[in-house]
Structures are given as structure tokens and as C-alpha cells.
Amino acid sequence: MEYISLVLNEAIPLEDSEREVIESYLQQQYNVPIYNYTHEQLLEQKYAEQDGTTLTGILLTIEKYKQSDDPNKMTLEVSKYRANEGAIALEMILTYNEGQWGVSDYVSERES
């Protein structure tokens, strides 16, 4: 994995500082550059294998979020893509506890 590209749907209400925290966490965890390129932009930038369908990194997309009635819970729909046969989408339930958001549960929505 040469990079992670993080794409947040415009409907996701994140402040720039929150986005920076996510990007910093990913960079520290995986020690690779973090980009904000879409799949098309990654292909244009030549961040794919020569076959053109397999990325040389990972594309993470936060697609939707749903705020719960409980302000300490929310649900995110996320997907990870590297190649046509290596994509996965999850619905993640996040819970705010002791000053931090964390994944409390998840359900696989689709895999290829």
C-alpha cells in the first residue's frame, strides 16, 4: 500500500480540524501519504497499476452518516476500494465515550 486516499461525501458535516485529525491518525497508523483524491483523480494521477483497475493504495470513502436520537451515537456508511475484486462497504456504529469516538459495532453491507 503506497498511500491512502480519503474521500468524504460533501454531506458529511466535518470541520477542517476534524478532517485533519482523521488524516493525521491514518498517516501515523500506516505511515503512508494521505490524499483526498477520488477514484477518477487517482487514475489521472497514475496512482494505479498498469492494468488501470488496481490502485497502488487504498481509497477510503465515507459515504453517508446518520445521527442517532442519542447524541453519543452515529452511524457511518464507509467503503474501502483497491481493485474491482477487493472492495468492501460497511455500516459502522460509532459511540462517543470518555471524550473519544470509537467503533462500537459494524455490519458488512457488500463485498466484492
The first five atom37 places (N, CA, C, CB, O) and aatype in JSON, in Angstrom:
{
  "aatype": [12, 6, 18, 9, 15, 10, 19, 10, 2, 6, 0, 9, 14, 10, 6, 3, 15, 6, 1, 6, 19, 9, 6, 15, 18, 10, 5, 5, 5, 18, 2, 19, 14, 9, 18, 2, 18, 16, 8, 6, 5, 10, 10, 6, 5, 11, 18, 0, 6, 5, 3, 7, 16, 16, 10, 16, 7, 9, 10, 10, 16, 9, 6, 11, 18, 11, 5, 15, 3, 3, 14, 2, 11, 12, 16, 10, 6, 19, 15, 11, 18, 1, 0, 2, 6, 7, 0, 9, 0, 10, 6, 12, 9, 10, 16, 18, 2, 6, 7, 5, 17, 7, 19, 15, 3, 18, 19, 15, 6, 1, 6, 15],
  "atom_mask": [
    [1, 1, 1, 1, 1],
    [1, 1, 1, 1, 1],
    [1, 1, 1, 1, 1],
    [1, 1, 1, 1, 1],
    [1, 1, 1, 1, 1],
    [1, 1, 1, 1, 1],
    [1, 1, 1, 1, 1],
    [1, 1, 1, 1, 1],
    [1, 1, 1, 1, 1],
    [1, 1, 1, 1, 1],
    [1, 1, 1, 1, 1],
    [1, 1, 1, 1, 1],
    [1, 1, 1, 1, 1],
    [1, 1, 1, 1, 1],
    [1, 1, 1, 1, 1],
    [1, 1, 1, 1, 1],
    [1, 1, 1, 1, 1],
    [1, 1, 1, 1, 1],
    [1, 1, 1, 1, 1],
    [1, 1, 1, 1, 1],
    [1, 1, 1, 1, 1],
    [1, 1, 1, 1, 1],
    [1, 1, 1, 1, 1],
    [1, 1, 1, 1, 1],
    [1, 1, 1, 1, 1],
    [1, 1, 1, 1, 1],
    [1, 1, 1, 1, 1],
    [1, 1, 1, 1, 1],
    [1, 1, 1, 1, 1],
    [1, 1, 1, 1, 1],
    [1, 1, 1, 1, 1],
    [1, 1, 1, 1, 1],
    [1, 1, 1, 1, 1],
    [1, 1, 1, 1, 1],
    [1, 1, 1, 1, 1],
    [1, 1, 1, 1, 1],
    [1, 1, 1, 1, 1],
    [1, 1, 1, 1, 1],
    [1, 1, 1, 1, 1],
    [1, 1, 1, 1, 1],
    [1, 1, 1, 1, 1],
    [1, 1, 1, 1, 1],
    [1, 1, 1, 1, 1],
    [1, 1, 1, 1, 1],
    [1, 1, 1, 1, 1],
    [1, 1, 1, 1, 1],
    [1, 1, 1, 1, 1],
    [1, 1, 1, 1, 1],
    [1, 1, 1, 1, 1],
    [1, 1, 1, 1, 1],
    [1, 1, 1, 1, 1],
    [1, 1, 1, 0, 1],
    [1, 1, 1, 1, 1],
    [1, 1, 1, 1, 1],
    [1, 1, 1, 1, 1],
    [1, 1, 1, 1, 1],
    [1, 1, 1, 0, 1],
    [1, 1, 1, 1, 1],
    [1, 1, 1, 1, 1],
    [1, 1, 1, 1, 1],
    [1, 1, 1, 1, 1],
    [1, 1, 1, 1, 1],
    [1, 1, 1, 1, 1],
    [1, 1, 1, 1, 1],
    [1, 1, 1, 1, 1],
    [1, 1, 1, 1, 1],
    [1, 1, 1, 1, 1],
    [1, 1, 1, 1, 1],
    [1, 1, 1, 1, 1],
    [1, 1, 1, 1, 1],
    [1, 1, 1, 1, 1],
    [1, 1, 1, 1, 1],
    [1, 1, 1, 1, 1],
    [1, 1, 1, 1, 1],
    [1, 1, 1, 1, 1],
    [1, 1, 1, 1, 1],
    [1, 1, 1, 1, 1],
    [1, 1, 1, 1, 1],
    [1, 1, 1, 1, 1],
    [1, 1, 1, 1, 1],
    [1, 1, 1, 1, 1],
    [1, 1, 1, 1, 1],
    [1, 1, 1, 1, 1],
    [1, 1, 1, 1, 1],
    [1, 1, 1, 1, 1],
    [1, 1, 1, 0, 1],
    [1, 1, 1, 1, 1],
    [1, 1, 1, 1, 1],
    [1, 1, 1, 1, 1],
    [1, 1, 1, 1, 1],
    [1, 1, 1, 1, 1],
    [1, 1, 1, 1, 1],
    [1, 1, 1, 1, 1],
    [1, 1, 1, 1, 1],
    [1, 1, 1, 1, 1],
    [1, 1, 1, 1, 1],
    [1, 1, 1, 1, 1],
    [1, 1, 1, 1, 1],
    [1, 1, 1, 0, 1],
    [1, 1, 1, 1, 1],
    [1, 1, 1, 1, 1],
    [1, 1, 1, 0, 1],
    [1, 1, 1, 1, 1],
    [1, 1, 1, 1, 1],
    [1, 1, 1, 1, 1],
    [1, 1, 1, 1, 1],
    [1, 1, 1, 1, 1],
    [1, 1, 1, 1, 1],
    [1, 1, 1, 1, 1],
    [1, 1, 1, 1, 1],
    [1, 1, 1, 1, 1],
    [1, 1, 1, 1, 1]
  ],
  "atom_positions": [
    [[0.85, -1.17, 0.0], [0.0, 0.0, 0.0], [0.89, 1.24, 0.0], [-0.96, 0.0, 1.22], [1.65, 1.47, 0.94]],
    [[0.8, 2.02, -1.06], [1.64, 3.2, -1.2], [1.02, 4.46, -0.64], [1.98, 3.4, -2.64], [1.73, 5.43, -0.38]],
    [[-0.29, 4.48, -0.45], [-0.98, 5.68, 0.02], [-2.38, 5.3, 0.49], [-1.05, 6.76, -1.09], [-2.85, 4.18, 0.27]],
    [[-3.04, 6.25, 1.15], [-4.46, 6.16, 1.46], [-5.09, 7.44, 0.92], [-4.73, 5.98, 3.01], [-4.6, 8.54, 1.19]],
    [[-6.15, 7.29, 0.16], [-6.89, 8.46, -0.29], [-8.23, 8.47, 0.44], [-7.08, 8.46, -1.85], [-9.01, 7.51, 0.33]],
    [[-8.5, 9.54, 1.16], [-9.7, 9.66, 1.98], [-10.67, 10.62, 1.29], [-9.37, 10.15, 3.41], [-10.34, 11.79, 1.06]],
    [[-11.84, 10.12, 0.96], [-12.87, 10.94, 0.31], [-14.07, 11.01, 1.24], [-13.27, 10.36, -1.09], [-14.63, 9.99, 1.64]],
    [[-14.46, 12.23, 1.56], [-15.61, 12.45, 2.41], [-16.72, 13.05, 1.57], [-15.27, 13.36, 3.61], [-16.53, 14.08, 0.93]],
    [[-17.88, 12.42, 1.58], [-19.04, 12.95, 0.89], [-19.31, 14.35, 1.43], [-20.28, 12.02, 1.06], [-19.17, 14.6, 2.63]],
    [[-19.71, 15.26, 0.55], [-19.99, 16.64, 0.97], [-21.08, 16.71, 2.04], [-20.4, 17.47, -0.23], [-21.15, 17.7, 2.77]],
    [[-21.92, 15.7, 2.13], [-22.99, 15.7, 3.12], [-22.49, 15.4, 4.54], [-24.04, 14.69, 2.73], [-23.25, 15.54, 5.5]],
    [[-21.23, 14.99, 4.66], [-20.68, 14.67, 5.98], [-20.24, 15.98, 6.64], [-19.47, 13.66, 5.86], [-19.35, 16.66, 6.13]],
    [[-20.86, 16.34, 7.77], [-20.57, 17.64, 8.4], [-19.31, 17.62, 9.27], [-21.75, 18.07, 9.24], [-19.39, 17.6, 10.5]],
    [[-18.15, 17.64, 8.64], [-16.89, 17.65, 9.38], [-16.22, 19.01, 9.24], [-15.95, 16.53, 8.88], [-16.2, 19.61, 8.16]],
    [[-15.68, 19.49, 10.33], [-14.85, 20.7, 10.32], [-13.49, 20.33, 9.74], [-14.72, 21.32, 11.75], [-13.11, 19.16, 9.76]],
    [[-12.76, 21.32, 9.24], [-11.42, 21.06, 8.73], [-10.52, 20.44, 9.79], [-10.79, 22.36, 8.21], [-9.71, 19.56, 9.49]],
    [[-10.67, 20.89, 11.03], [-9.84, 20.35, 12.12], [-10.15, 18.87, 12.36], [-10.07, 21.15, 13.43], [-9.24, 18.1, 12.68]],
    [[-11.41, 18.47, 12.21], [-11.78, 17.06, 12.39], [-11.21, 16.22, 11.26], [-13.32, 16.91, 12.45], [-10.73, 15.11, 11.48]],
    [[-11.26, 16.75, 10.05], [-10.67, 16.05, 8.91], [-9.17, 15.87, 9.13], [-10.94, 16.83, 7.58], [-8.62, 14.8, 8.85]],
    [[-8.51, 16.91, 9.63], [-7.07, 16.84, 9.89], [-6.74, 15.77, 10.93], [-6.56, 18.19, 10.35], [-5.72, 15.09, 10.8]],
    [[-7.58, 15.63, 11.95], [-7.36, 14.6, 12.97], [-7.44, 13.21, 12.35], [-8.39, 14.73, 14.11], [-6.62, 12.35, 12.63]],
    [[-8.44, 12.99, 11.49], [-8.6, 11.69, 10.82], [-7.38, 11.41, 9.95], [-9.89, 11.66, 9.98], [-6.83, 10.31, 9.99]],
    [[-6.97, 12.38, 9.15], [-5.83, 12.2, 8.25], [-4.55, 11.95, 9.03], [-5.67, 13.42, 7.33], [-3.74, 11.11, 8.64]],
    [[-4.36, 12.69, 10.12], [-3.17, 12.5, 10.95], [-3.14, 11.1, 11.57], [-3.11, 13.58, 12.06], [-2.1, 10.46, 11.61]],
    [[-4.29, 10.64, 12.04], [-4.38, 9.3, 12.62], [-4.0, 8.25, 11.58], [-5.8, 9.04, 13.15], [-3.21, 7.35, 11.86]],
    [[-4.57, 8.35, 10.38], [-4.27, 7.38, 9.33], [-2.79, 7.41, 8.96], [-5.13, 7.65, 8.1], [-2.18, 6.36, 8.75]],
    [[-2.22, 8.61, 8.87], [-0.81, 8.73, 8.5], [0.08, 8.11, 9.57], [-0.43, 10.21, 8.27], [1.04, 7.41, 9.24]],
    [[-0.23, 8.34, 10.84], [0.56, 7.76, 11.93], [0.4, 6.25, 12.0], [0.16, 8.4, 13.27], [1.38, 5.54, 12.25]],
    [[-0.8, 5.74, 11.8], [-1.06, 4.31, 11.87], [-0.39, 3.53, 10.75], [-2.54, 4.05, 11.85], [0.14, 2.44, 10.98]],
    [[-0.41, 4.09, 9.53], [0.02, 3.32, 8.36], [1.27, 3.86, 7.7], [-1.09, 3.29, 7.37], [1.82, 3.22, 6.8]],
    [[1.74, 5.04, 8.13], [2.99, 5.61, 7.64], [3.06, 5.68, 6.11], [4.17, 4.8, 8.17], [4.07, 5.31, 5.5]],
    [[1.98, 6.15, 5.51], [1.91, 6.37, 4.07], [1.3, 7.75, 3.83], [1.07, 5.24, 3.35], [0.62, 8.27, 4.71]],
    [[1.53, 8.34, 2.66], [0.9, 9.63, 2.37], [-0.63, 9.51, 2.36], [1.4, 10.18, 1.01], [-1.18, 8.48, 1.99]],
    [[-1.29, 10.58, 2.76], [-2.75, 10.66, 2.76], [-3.16, 11.69, 1.71], [-3.31, 11.02, 4.18], [-2.7, 12.83, 1.74]],
    [[-4.02, 11.28, 0.8], [-4.53, 12.17, -0.25], [-6.04, 12.31, -0.1], [-4.17, 11.63, -1.66], [-6.67, 11.61, 0.7]],
    [[-6.6, 13.22, -0.86], [-8.05, 13.41, -0.92], [-8.53, 13.32, -2.36], [-8.45, 14.77, -0.3], [-9.34, 14.13, -2.8]],
    [[-8.02, 12.32, -3.08], [-8.38, 12.12, -4.48], [-9.51, 11.12, -4.62], [-7.17, 11.66, -5.28], [-9.55, 10.12, -3.9]],
    [[-10.41, 11.39, -5.54], [-11.44, 10.42, -5.9], [-10.81, 9.31, -6.73], [-12.61, 11.11, -6.68], [-9.63, 9.38, -7.08]],
    [[-11.59, 8.28, -7.04], [-11.09, 7.18, -7.86], [-10.6, 7.71, -9.21], [-12.17, 6.11, -8.06], [-9.52, 7.34, -9.67]],
    [[-11.39, 8.55, -9.83], [-11.02, 9.11, -11.13], [-9.73, 9.92, -11.06], [-12.15, 9.98, -11.67], [-8.87, 9.82, -11.93]],
    [[-9.6, 10.72, -10.0], [-8.39, 11.52, -9.82], [-7.16, 10.65, -9.57], [-8.57, 12.5, -8.66], [-6.07, 10.96, -10.04]],
    [[-7.34, 9.55, -8.83], [-6.22, 8.63, -8.6], [-5.75, 8.04, -9.93], [-6.63, 7.5, -7.63], [-4.54, 7.92, -10.16]],
    [[-6.68, 7.67, -10.78], [-6.31, 7.13, -12.1], [-5.61, 8.19, -12.94], [-7.55, 6.6, -12.83], [-4.62, 7.9, -13.61]],
    [[-6.12, 9.42, -12.92], [-5.49, 10.52, -13.67], [-4.07, 10.79, -13.18], [-6.33, 11.8, -13.55], [-3.18, 11.09, -13.97]],
    [[-3.86, 10.68, -11.87], [-2.55, 10.94, -11.26], [-1.61, 9.73, -11.39], [-2.73, 11.3, -9.8], [-0.48, 9.78, -10.91]],
    [[-2.07, 8.68, -12.02], [-1.28, 7.44, -12.22], [-0.97, 6.72, -10.92], [0.03, 7.78, -12.93], [0.1, 6.14, -10.76]],
    [[-1.93, 6.75, -9.98], [-1.79, 6.01, -8.72], [-2.46, 4.65, -8.82], [-2.38, 6.82, -7.56], [-3.14, 4.21, -7.89]],
    [[-2.27, 4.0, -9.96], [-2.85, 2.68, -10.19], [-1.82, 1.8, -10.87], [-4.14, 2.77, -11.04], [-0.84, 2.28, -11.45]],
    [[-2.06, 0.49, -10.79], [-1.2, -0.45, -11.5], [-1.38, -0.24, -13.0], [-1.53, -1.93, -11.1], [-2.3, 0.47, -13.42]],
    [[-0.52, -0.84, -13.8], [-0.6, -0.66, -15.24], [-1.9, -1.15, -15.85], [0.54, -1.36, -15.89], [-2.31, -0.67, -16.91]],
    [[-2.57, -2.12, -15.18], [-3.84, -2.6, -15.73], [-4.95, -1.56, -15.62], [-4.26, -3.88, -15.02], [-5.99, -1.68, -16.25]],
    [[-4.72, -0.53, -14.8], [-5.67, 0.57, -14.69], [-6.85, 0.32, -13.78], [0.0, 0.0, 0.0], [-7.64, 1.24, -13.55]],
    [[-7.02, -0.9, -13.26], [-8.15, -1.17, -12.38], [-7.73, -1.4, -10.93], [-8.91, -2.37, -12.88], [-8.57, -1.34, -10.03]],
    [[-6.48, -1.66, -10.69], [-5.98, -1.91, -9.35], [-5.18, -0.71, -8.88], [-5.12, -3.19, -9.31], [-4.2, -0.31, -9.51]],
    [[-5.61, -0.13, -7.77], [-4.9, 1.02, -7.21], [-3.63, 0.55, -6.51], [-5.81, 1.8, -6.23], [-3.55, -0.59, -6.05]],
    [[-2.64, 1.43, -6.42], [-1.42, 1.11, -5.68], [-1.56, 1.48, -4.21], [-0.22, 1.84, -6.29], [-0.63, 1.31, -3.42]],
    [[-2.72, 1.99, -3.85], [-3.04, 2.32, -2.46], [-4.48, 1.96, -2.18], [0.0, 0.0, 0.0], [-5.07, 1.13, -2.87]],
    [[-5.03, 2.58, -1.16], [-6.4, 2.31, -0.72], [-7.23, 3.57, -0.85], [-6.42, 1.78, 0.74], [-6.78, 4.66, -0.49]],
    [[-8.44, 3.42, -1.36], [-9.41, 4.51, -1.43], [-10.45, 4.27, -0.34], [-10.08, 4.6, -2.85], [-11.19, 3.29, -0.39]],
    [[-10.5, 5.16, 0.65], [-11.49, 5.09, 1.72], [-12.52, 6.18, 1.49], [-10.83, 5.23, 3.14], [-12.16, 7.34, 1.3]],
    [[-13.78, 5.82, 1.49], [-14.84, 6.79, 1.26], [-15.85, 6.73, 2.39], [-15.53, 6.54, -0.1], [-16.37, 5.66, 2.72]],
    [[-16.13, 7.89, 2.97], [-17.23, 7.99, 3.93], [-18.4, 8.51, 3.14], [-16.88, 8.93, 5.17], [-18.41, 9.67, 2.71]],
    [[-19.38, 7.66, 2.94], [-20.47, 7.94, 2.0], [-21.67, 8.64, 2.64], [-20.92, 6.68, 1.37], [-22.21, 9.59, 2.07]],
    [[-22.08, 8.17, 3.81], [-23.26, 8.73, 4.47], [-23.06, 8.68, 5.98], [-24.56, 7.95, 4.06], [-22.25, 7.92, 6.5]],
    [[-23.83, 9.51, 6.64], [-23.88, 9.39, 8.1], [-25.31, 9.62, 8.55], [-22.91, 10.4, 8.78], [-26.08, 10.34, 7.91]],
    [[-25.66, 8.99, 9.66], [-26.98, 9.17, 10.27], [-26.76, 9.44, 11.74], [-27.9, 7.92, 10.04], [-26.17, 8.63, 12.46]],
    [[-27.25, 10.58, 12.2], [-27.16, 10.91, 13.62], [-28.28, 10.19, 14.34], [-27.23, 12.44, 13.86], [-29.42, 10.2, 13.89]],
    [[-27.97, 9.57, 15.43], [-28.95, 8.86, 16.25], [-29.72, 9.87, 17.11], [-28.27, 7.79, 17.15], [-29.33, 11.02, 17.23]],
    [[-30.82, 9.42, 17.7], [-31.51, 10.24, 18.69], [-30.61, 10.48, 19.89], [-32.83, 9.57, 19.14], [-30.72, 11.5, 20.57]],
    [[-29.73, 9.54, 20.15], [-28.73, 9.66, 21.21], [-27.56, 10.46, 20.65], [-28.27, 8.25, 21.74], [-26.93, 10.01, 19.69]],
    [[-27.22, 11.63, 21.21], [-26.13, 12.45, 20.66], [-24.75, 11.8, 20.77], [-26.11, 13.76, 21.36], [-23.79, 12.29, 20.18]],
    [[-24.66, 10.7, 21.52], [-23.39, 9.99, 21.67], [-23.26, 8.8, 20.74], [-23.24, 9.54, 23.08], [-22.37, 7.96, 20.91]],
    [[-24.16, 8.72, 19.73], [-24.09, 7.62, 18.76], [-24.36, 8.17, 17.37], [-25.11, 6.49, 19.12], [-25.16, 9.09, 17.19]],
    [[-23.7, 7.59, 16.39], [-23.97, 7.9, 14.99], [-23.58, 6.7, 14.15], [-23.2, 9.17, 14.53], [-22.82, 5.84, 14.58]],
    [[-24.12, 6.65, 12.94], [-23.84, 5.57, 12.01], [-23.19, 6.14, 10.76], [-25.12, 4.79, 11.66], [-23.67, 7.14, 10.22]],
    [[-22.12, 5.51, 10.29], [-21.44, 5.9, 9.06], [-21.5, 4.75, 8.07], [-19.98, 6.31, 9.33], [-21.37, 3.59, 8.45]],
    [[-21.7, 5.09, 6.81], [-21.54, 4.11, 5.74], [-20.21, 4.42, 5.07], [-22.74, 4.16, 4.7], [-20.0, 5.51, 4.55]],
    [[-19.32, 3.44, 5.11], [-17.97, 3.63, 4.58], [-17.64, 2.52, 3.59], [-16.92, 3.67, 5.72], [-18.2, 1.43, 3.64]],
    [[-16.7, 2.83, 2.68], [-16.24, 1.79, 1.76], [-14.74, 1.88, 1.58], [-16.95, 1.91, 0.39], [-14.14, 2.95, 1.7]],
    [[-14.15, 0.73, 1.29], [-12.71, 0.63, 1.02], [-12.56, -0.03, -0.34], [-11.95, -0.19, 2.14], [-13.17, -1.06, -0.62]],
    [[-11.74, 0.58, -1.18], [-11.56, 0.06, -2.53], [-10.07, 0.02, -2.87], [-12.33, 0.92, -3.55], [-9.33, 0.96, -2.58]],
    [[-9.65, -1.07, -3.47], [-8.31, -1.17, -4.03], [-8.37, -1.71, -5.45], [-7.42, -2.06, -3.15], [-7.6, -1.3, -6.32]],
    [[-9.28, -2.64, -5.68], [-9.46, -3.24, -7.01], [-10.9, -3.72, -7.11], [-8.44, -4.41, -7.26], [-11.61, -3.83, -6.11]],
    [[-11.31, -4.02, -8.32], [-12.69, -4.47, -8.53], [-13.03, -5.67, -7.67], [-12.91, -4.8, -9.99], [-14.17, -5.8, -7.2]],
    [[-12.07, -6.56, -7.46], [-12.35, -7.75, -6.66], [-11.97, -7.58, -5.2], [-11.63, -8.94, -7.24], [-11.93, -8.55, -4.45]],
    [[-11.68, -6.35, -4.78], [-11.26, -6.14, -3.4], [-11.94, -4.97, -2.72], [0.0, 0.0, 0.0], [-11.3, -4.26, -1.94]],
    [[-13.21, -4.76, -3.0], [-13.94, -3.66, -2.39], [-14.84, -4.18, -1.27], [-14.77, -2.9, -3.44], [-15.32, -5.32, -1.32]],
    [[-15.06, -3.34, -0.27], [-15.94, -3.7, 0.83], [-16.64, -2.43, 1.32], [-15.15, -4.39, 1.99], [-16.05, -1.35, 1.32]],
    [[-17.88, -2.56, 1.74], [-18.63, -1.45, 2.32], [-19.19, -1.91, 3.66], [-19.77, -0.98, 1.36], [-19.65, -3.04, 3.8]],
    [[-19.14, -1.02, 4.63], [-19.61, -1.32, 5.97], [-20.53, -0.22, 6.48], [-18.43, -1.5, 6.92], [-20.42, 0.93, 6.07]],
    [[-21.42, -0.6, 7.36], [-22.16, 0.36, 8.15], [-21.57, 0.27, 9.55], [-23.73, 0.08, 8.12], [-21.66, -0.76, 10.21]],
    [[-20.97, 1.38, 10.0], [-20.29, 1.4, 11.3], [-21.09, 2.22, 12.29], [-18.85, 1.96, 11.15], [-21.56, 3.31, 11.97]],
    [[-21.24, 1.7, 13.49], [-21.89, 2.44, 14.56], [-20.8, 2.98, 15.47], [-22.91, 1.53, 15.36], [-20.0, 2.23, 16.03]],
    [[-20.79, 4.31, 15.6], [-19.8, 4.98, 16.43], [-20.45, 5.43, 17.73], [-19.17, 6.18, 15.69], [-21.6, 5.87, 17.74]],
    [[-19.71, 5.32, 18.82], [-20.19, 5.75, 20.12], [-19.16, 6.68, 20.74], [-20.46, 4.52, 21.05], [-17.96, 6.41, 20.71]],
    [[-19.64, 7.79, 21.3], [-18.78, 8.75, 21.98], [-18.69, 8.37, 23.44], [-19.31, 10.21, 21.81], [-19.71, 8.33, 24.14]],
    [[-17.46, 8.09, 23.91], [-17.26, 7.63, 25.27], [-15.94, 8.18, 25.78], [-17.27, 6.09, 25.34], [-14.92, 8.06, 25.11]],
    [[-15.96, 8.78, 26.95], [-14.77, 9.32, 27.59], [-13.98, 10.24, 26.66], [-13.88, 8.19, 28.07], [-12.75, 10.14, 26.56]],
    [[-14.7, 11.14, 25.97], [-14.06, 12.15, 25.14], [-13.58, 11.7, 23.77], [0.0, 0.0, 0.0], [-12.91, 12.45, 23.08]],
    [[-13.93, 10.47, 23.36], [-13.49, 9.97, 22.06], [-14.6, 9.18, 21.38], [-12.23, 9.08, 22.21], [-15.41, 8.52, 22.02]],
    [[-14.61, 9.29, 20.03], [-15.5, 8.46, 19.23], [-14.8, 7.14, 18.94], [-15.9, 9.18, 17.91], [-13.6, 7.11, 18.66]],
    [[-15.53, 6.06, 19.0], [-14.97, 4.76, 18.68], [-16.01, 3.88, 18.02], [0.0, 0.0, 0.0], [-17.21, 4.13, 18.15]],
    [[-15.56, 2.87, 17.31], [-16.46, 1.94, 16.64], [-17.01, 0.97, 17.68], [-15.74, 1.17, 15.48], [-16.25, 0.26, 18.33]],
    [[-18.33, 0.95, 17.82], [-18.94, 0.02, 18.78], [-19.5, -1.21, 18.09], [-20.03, 0.72, 19.57], [-19.67, -2.26, 18.72]],
    [[-19.81, -1.09, 16.79], [-20.33, -2.24, 16.05], [-20.26, -1.92, 14.57], [-21.8, -2.58, 16.48], [-20.14, -0.76, 14.18]],
    [[-20.32, -2.95, 13.74], [-20.37, -2.74, 12.29], [-21.05, -3.92, 11.62], [-18.95, -2.54, 11.72], [-21.1, -5.03, 12.15]],
    [[-21.58, -3.63, 10.44], [-22.25, -4.65, 9.64], [-21.72, -4.53, 8.23], [-23.83, -4.5, 9.68], [-21.69, -3.43, 7.67]],
    [[-21.3, -5.63, 7.64], [-20.84, -5.64, 6.26], [-22.04, -5.49, 5.34], [-20.05, -6.93, 5.94], [-23.0, -6.26, 5.43]],
    [[-21.98, -4.5, 4.44], [-23.09, -4.28, 3.51], [-22.86, -4.96, 2.18], [-23.31, -2.8, 3.3], [-23.78, -5.55, 1.61]],
    [[-21.63, -4.87, 1.67], [-21.33, -5.52, 0.39], [-19.84, -5.77, 0.3], [-21.81, -4.66, -0.81], [-19.03, -5.01, 0.83]],
    [[-19.51, -6.85, -0.39], [-18.12, -7.23, -0.64], [-17.99, -7.71, -2.06], [-17.64, -8.31, 0.34], [-18.91, -8.31, -2.62]],
    [[-16.83, -7.43, -2.64], [-16.57, -8.0, -3.98], [-15.2, -8.6, -4.02], [-16.72, -6.94, -5.07], [-14.79, -9.13, -5.06]]
  ]
}
